[in-house]
Amino acid sequence: MKVLLVLAVVIVAVSCEMCRDTSGCSYTMCTTGNEVHCINHQCTCTSSGGSGGCTMASDCDGSCHHGLNHHCIDGRCRCTHF
């Protein structure tokens, strides 16, 4: 039982790498075609949310499928994967 508890704590700790900016995301690994970004102080994998530019998140409305959250990062729409 103790092993399961320790394993659960480790999984939560790894899945919630905290950051101040993207350069602080040293442990979070994303699948091919995705990028890691620091969003709300959490390292998060994102995928492209279309080819259009943006200045704010509302410019990206409807660009992410399956209920993924959209963000405007460095002038590009990105979809988060939690």
N, C-alpha and C positions, 0 to 999 in steps of 0.2 A: 504494500500500500504506500509506503514511504517513497518507493522508487517512482511510482506513478505521480505522486505529488511533486517530486523534484523535477520529473520530466515535464509536467505541465507548466511549472514555473519557468523552466528554461525555454520552452516553446513560446510562451507569452513574451518573455524578455527579448528573444530574438526577433519576433514578429513586430515588435514595437520599438525599433531603434529610434531614439530621439535625436534631434538635430537643431542647429541654429540656422544653417544654410546647407545647400546640397553637398558642399565639400565635406561636411561632417558625416555623410552617409558612407561609412567604410565597410559595413557588414551586409547591408541590404543588396541582394543580387536580383536582377530582373531578367526575364526571359528575352530571347533574341527579338529585336524590334521594339523593345520597350526601354524607357529611360527612368532612372531614379531621380526624384526631386524631393526637396524638403518642403512639405506642405503642413501647415499648422503644427510645426515642430516635430513631425513624424516623417521618417524616410518612407517614401511611397513610390511604387512603380506606376508609371503612366504610359499610355499609348497615344498615338496621334489622334486628334479629334477633328481631322479635316485639314485642308490645305489653306484655309483662309487665315488672315491675320486677326489680331484682337488687341484691345487695350484694357478690357475688363472681362470678368467671367461671363457676364450677361451677353457678351458678343458671341459666346460659344453655345448658347441655348440650342438644344436639339442635336448637337454634334456627337454626343456619346450615346451608345446603344445599351440596352439591357439595364437601365437605371444607374449607370456609372456616373459619378460626379464629374462635372466639367470645371476646368480651371484655365485661366489665361496665364501662361508661363513664358516669359521672354518673347512676348508678341505672338505666341502660337497657342491654339486651343489644344489642351491635353486632357485625357480621360484618366481618372484614378482607378486603381485596382486594389481593393481591400480584401 
